[in-house]
Amino acid sequence: MNSHEIRYGDWATLSADAQVIRIAVFVQEQNVPAELEMDEKDAVCLHAVAYDAAGTPVGTGRLLPDGHIGRMAVMKDARGTGIGSALLRGLMAHARERGHPEVELSAQTHAASFYRAHGFEQVGDEFHEAGIAHVAMRRAF
């Protein structure tokens, strides 16, 4: 990735850009029902949005108050560029700053190897959420 910027903030500040990414990836690509994608938890999360060199939003994720990371998504054209890793590292750093001893997430099974590469371990069996296979994963600090 030549150049990117990650901005952190609340839903009111970053929702417009985060929604564009989440709708493109989850709703349009993966057929997650739109009514399931945005939820009441967005209002209490720290959100992260990554922008490419042109200022286009290309990735997002959120950190819940309990230390869960969720809604990680990178636009198709930006995958494989390091944006996802940068977002994950940034959200983990914020979790550490908050004093969380670990972070947890629900990974789509096809993305579990990405999270393993960042020190996450699977906990429990595969389950389905919004019709997509997931595994719970955890990383202690």
C-alpha positions as CSV (number, residue, x, y, z in Angstrom):
1,M,0.0,0.0,0.0
2,N,1.6,3.2,-1.1
3,S,-0.4,5.6,1.1
4,H,-3.4,5.4,3.4
5,E,-4.8,7.1,6.3
6,I,-7.0,5.6,9.1
7,R,-9.4,7.9,10.9
8,Y,-10.9,6.9,14.3
9,G,-14.1,8.3,15.7
10,D,-17.7,7.8,16.7
11,W,-20.6,6.7,14.4
12,A,-21.8,10.2,13.9
13,T,-18.4,11.2,12.5
14,L,-17.6,8.2,10.4
15,S,-21.0,6.5,9.6
16,A,-21.3,7.9,6.0
17,D,-18.0,6.4,4.9
18,A,-18.2,3.3,7.0
19,Q,-21.7,2.5,5.6
20,V,-20.5,2.8,2.0
21,I,-17.9,0.0,2.7
22,R,-20.2,-2.2,4.8
23,I,-23.0,-2.0,2.3
24,A,-20.7,-2.8,-0.7
25,V,-18.9,-5.7,1.1
26,F,-21.6,-7.3,3.4
27,V,-24.9,-6.4,1.7
28,Q,-24.0,-6.4,-2.0
29,E,-21.1,-8.9,-2.1
30,Q,-22.2,-11.3,0.6
31,N,-25.9,-10.9,0.6
32,V,-26.2,-10.0,4.3
33,P,-29.7,-8.4,4.8
34,A,-29.3,-4.7,5.0
35,E,-31.4,-4.6,8.2
36,L,-28.9,-6.8,10.0
37,E,-25.8,-4.9,8.9
38,M,-26.3,-1.6,10.7
39,D,-27.2,-2.2,14.4
40,E,-27.7,-0.4,17.7
41,K,-24.1,-1.2,18.7
42,D,-22.7,1.2,16.1
43,A,-23.7,4.1,18.3
44,V,-21.4,2.9,21.2
45,C,-18.4,1.7,19.1
46,L,-15.1,3.3,18.2
47,H,-15.1,3.2,14.4
48,A,-12.1,3.1,12.1
49,V,-12.2,4.0,8.4
50,A,-9.2,3.7,6.1
51,Y,-8.8,6.0,3.1
52,D,-6.6,5.5,0.1
53,A,-4.2,8.1,-1.3
54,A,-7.1,9.7,-3.2
55,G,-9.2,10.1,0.0
56,T,-11.6,7.3,-1.0
57,P,-12.9,5.2,1.9
58,V,-11.6,1.6,1.3
59,G,-11.8,-0.2,4.7
60,T,-13.6,-0.2,8.0
61,G,-13.9,-1.9,11.4
62,R,-15.2,-1.2,14.8
63,L,-14.3,-1.8,18.5
64,L,-17.1,-2.4,20.9
65,P,-16.9,-1.2,24.5
66,D,-16.3,-4.8,25.7
67,G,-13.2,-5.3,23.5
68,H,-14.8,-7.1,20.6
69,I,-13.7,-6.1,17.1
70,G,-16.3,-6.3,14.4
71,R,-17.6,-5.3,11.0
72,M,-14.1,-5.5,9.5
73,A,-14.4,-5.0,5.7
74,V,-12.2,-3.9,2.9
75,M,-13.4,-2.9,-0.6
76,K,-12.6,-5.6,-3.2
77,D,-10.1,-3.4,-5.1
78,A,-8.2,-2.6,-1.9
79,R,-7.8,-6.2,-0.7
80,G,-4.3,-7.6,-0.4
81,T,-2.8,-4.1,0.1
82,G,-2.3,-4.2,3.8
83,I,-5.4,-2.1,4.7
84,G,-7.1,-4.9,6.6
85,S,-3.9,-5.5,8.7
86,A,-3.5,-1.8,9.4
87,L,-7.1,-1.5,10.5
88,L,-6.9,-4.6,12.7
89,R,-3.6,-3.4,14.3
90,G,-5.1,0.0,15.0
91,L,-8.2,-1.3,16.6
92,M,-6.1,-3.7,18.7
93,A,-4.0,-0.8,19.8
94,H,-7.1,1.1,20.9
95,A,-8.3,-1.9,22.8
96,R,-4.9,-2.2,24.6
97,E,-5.1,1.6,25.5
98,R,-8.5,1.0,27.0
99,G,-7.0,-1.7,29.2
100,H,-8.6,-4.8,27.6
101,P,-6.6,-7.9,28.3
102,E,-7.7,-9.4,25.0
103,V,-9.8,-8.9,21.9
104,E,-12.4,-11.2,20.4
105,L,-14.1,-11.3,17.1
106,S,-16.3,-13.4,14.9
107,A,-14.4,-14.2,11.7
108,Q,-15.9,-15.5,8.6
109,T,-14.3,-18.9,8.2
110,H,-12.7,-17.9,4.9
111,A,-10.9,-15.0,6.7
112,A,-9.8,-17.0,9.8
113,S,-6.2,-17.4,8.4
114,F,-5.9,-13.6,8.1
115,Y,-6.7,-13.3,11.9
116,R,-4.4,-16.2,12.8
117,A,-1.6,-14.4,11.1
118,H,-2.3,-11.6,13.6
119,G,-2.1,-13.8,16.6
120,F,-5.7,-14.8,17.0
121,E,-6.8,-18.3,18.0
122,Q,-10.1,-20.0,17.3
123,V,-12.3,-20.7,20.3
124,G,-15.2,-23.0,19.9
125,D,-16.9,-24.5,16.9
126,E,-18.1,-23.0,13.6
127,F,-21.5,-21.2,13.7
128,H,-23.6,-19.3,11.2
129,E,-24.5,-15.7,11.3
130,A,-26.5,-14.0,8.6
131,G,-26.2,-17.2,6.7
132,I,-22.4,-17.1,6.6
133,A,-20.1,-19.6,8.4
134,H,-18.0,-17.9,11.2
135,V,-15.7,-18.9,14.0
136,A,-15.1,-17.1,17.3
137,M,-11.4,-16.0,17.7
138,R,-9.5,-14.4,20.5
139,R,-6.1,-12.8,21.0
140,A,-4.7,-12.0,24.4
141,F,-2.3,-9.1,24.9
